[in-house]
Amino acid sequence: MNLKDIEALRSRDGDEPGPSSLDLDRLAAGGGDAGLRAEVEADPALRNELARRQQGLDGLPGVDAAALKARVLAAAAPPPARRWPAWLRAPWAWSAIAVGAAAAAAVVIAVRPPVSAPTVRAKGALKLMVFRQVGDDEAVEAISGDAFHAGDRLKFKVSLPEAGRVRVAGVDAEGTLYTAWPLPEHAGADEVLPAGDAVFLPGAVALDDAPGPEQLFLVHCPPDVEPACASAGPGAPPRCPAGCATTPFTLNKAP
């Protein structure tokens, strides 16, 4: 309905006021006095508009028409001086409200996160923190996904929920698995570390010059389980013995 039609409803002859849009809504919901209804029934345009509105209330999909009519009547109960806002008196208002409610429901369904399959993890928080060494005694924490370069020296800090055997395994862009910690000079050292938060692992590892994305994985196994893992391909967590847990960190190695 255009502006001219709306104005015609508000004043049938352009000079004297006629039934308002709210009056028609009240009649469509079964309210209004007999005189007003007779006036509307006597005018073909108003009679057709009333019939359209009555069909609109009953034709809204998924809406209890009786409950909606009751709400309209309740809203019309306050003293006559009270008026609905202009936008709510517009004929398109009820349809817009119904469409908005349906859209909101669709958004809730769309953003609901999918349920993930459970994974085997140790109790508590298992975390791998990577630091880029910038001096003999200084290191700056990096963020997973940061860019790195050949020759960068990395130090590792770990948080372990419980004591266990620890290894930092790397998977390069081609899917090759390598050990980033313990370093060769730590061969033979006890790999069982106690539980604790933010504990530095000794030593630093230097990155090679092979470009591309790589993944580092902190592997945490029970004290009696050797953290011997196998590659599952580029970007995938390694396959480790039962009871072991892993947590990832991404390196983007520039040429």
N, C-alpha and C positions, 0 to 999 in steps of 0.2 A: 504494500500500500504506500502511495506517495504522499507528500506533504499536503497536496490539495485534497486528497481523500480524507486525511486526518482532520483537516480544518473543517471539512464538510460535516464530519461526525460531531465535531464540537459545536457547530452552529449550522443548523439545517438550511436556514435562509440567508446566512451571512450577517444578520443583524441581531436576531433573538437567539439566546443560547438554547441548545438542544441537549440531549443525553450525552454525557461524556463517555470516554472510553472505559472509565471505571464503572459507570452506570451499566454499560453493556456487559462488562465482566460480571457484575453482581447479578444481573438478570440471567446470564448464561449459567451461573452457578446455582440458580433457583431462588435468589433473593429479589429484592426490589419490591416497590409497592405496585398495586394493581394499576394505578393511573399511569405510572411510568411504562409498565409493560404494554398497556393499551396504546400509548403514544408510539412506542416502537413498532408494534404490530401494524399500526396504521400507515407506516412509512415503508415502502418496498425496499429502499436501500438499507435502512436500519434493520428491517426484518431479515434481510439476507445476511447482513453482518452478524446479527445475533445468532442465526443458524450456523454460520461458519465458526463462530467462537464456541458454540455448544459442541460441535463436532470436534473442534480442536482439543477441548478438555478430555473428551472420551477417546480420542484417537492417539494420544501420546503413548508410544510404546514403553512398557515397563513402569508405568505410572498408575497409582491407585486413584482413579478419577474421583471417587467418592471422598477420599481423604483430601484431595486437592481442592475440591469444591468446599469442603468444610473449612479449610484454611483461608480460602477467599472470603467466605462469609464471616469468619472470625476477624479477619483483617478489616472488614467493612464495618465492624461493630462500633469503633470509637465515635466520638461526637462528629457531626457532619462537617465541622470546620476543618478537621484534619484531612489532608490530601496526600495521596501517594506521590513520590517524586515523579517528575515528568517522564523520565526514562522508563519507569515501571508502568505508567499508564499507556505506553505505546503498545499497539497490537502485537508487535513482534517479541515483547518482553518474555512471555511465558515460554515461547519456543526457544529463545536464546538461553534461558535458564536450564531447560531440559538438555539442550545440546552441550552446554558447559559442564553439566554434571557427568554426562557420558564421556566427554573428553578427559575430565579429571580421573575418572575410573580407569580409562585406557592408559593414562600416564602412570598410575600406581602399578598397573600390571606390567607396563613396559620396563619400569626401573627396578622392579623386584629382582634382586640378584639370584642367579641360578644356584642350585644346591650342588656343591662340589663333593666328589667322592672322598671319603676319609683317607688320610695318609698316615703312615707310621712315623711318629715323631716322639722324641724324648719329652718327658714332663718339663714344663717351664719354658723359658725363653732361650732359644739357641740362636746366637747372632754372630755374624762375621763382619768385622769392621776393617777397612783397608785404608792405610795411610801412605801417602807419597812422601818419601824422604827428601827433604830439601837442604839438609845440612847434616853435619856429623851427629848433632844431638837434637835435631828438629825434624818433625814430620807433621804433615797437614792431612787431616782426614778427607778422603774422597767420597763421592756419592756414586752409588751403583748407576752405571750408564755413562759416567764421565769419560772424556777422551784421554788416552794415555799414549805415550811415545816410546819407541825403542830406547832401552837403557834406563828408563824410570825404575827406581828402586822402591820396592813396596815392603811395608811392614804390616803385620797382621795383629789385630786385637780380637779376642773372642770372649763371648759370654757363654758359660756352660751351666746347664741346669743341674747337672750332677757329674760326678767323676766319671771319666771314661777315656778311651783312646781317641786321639784327635789327628786328623790329617786335613790339609788344604789341597784339594785336587783341582786341577785346571783342565778345561776342555777347549781346544783351540777351534778356529773357524772350520777346520776340516774334520773335526770330531775326534782328534787324537787326545787321549788322556795322559796327563803328566802330573807329577807331584811338585807342588809349589812350596809345601812345608810338610815334614821337616826337611831342612836343607842337608846336603851331603855331609857337612861337618857335624851334624847332629846324629849321624848314624850310630846306632847302638844305645842312644839315650832312651830313657824311659818315656814312652809316649802316653802313659796314663797321667792325665792332668786332673787336678781337683776341681770341684765345682767353684764357680766364681764369676763375677761380673767384670767386664772390660779388662781382661788380662792380656798383656802383650806377649806374643810368641817371640822367642829370641831370633835374632838374625834378620836379614832382609834379602829379598829375591829381586834380580834384575830382569826386566822384560826383554825378550828377543825382538828382532826387527820384522817378524811376520805380521802383516796388517790384517785387520778384520776384527769382528766381534769375538770375544772369548768369555767364557764363564768360569768363575772360581766357585768352588763348593766347599764349605766347611763340613767335613764328615765327622760325626760323633757316634762312637760305638761303645757298647758296654766294655768294661775293663778286660773281660776274657775273650773279646772278639777282635780279630785283626781287621782293620779298616781297609781291606783289599777290595777295591772296586774295579768295575770295567766300564768302558765308554758305552753310552747308549746313543751316540750320534751328536752332531753339533747342536748346541743350545739345550740339550736334554740333561737332566740330572743323571749322574752315573748310577749304574746298578751296583748296590752295595749289599753286604750280608744282612740277613734278618736281624732286626733290633737296632740297626743303625739309622740315624737321621741325618738329613742334609739341609743346608740353607745356602742360597745362591748370592753371587755378586757379579755384575756384568762389567767387563772392560771393553771399551771401544778403542782399539789400537789403530792410531793413524799411521800412514806410510812413513 
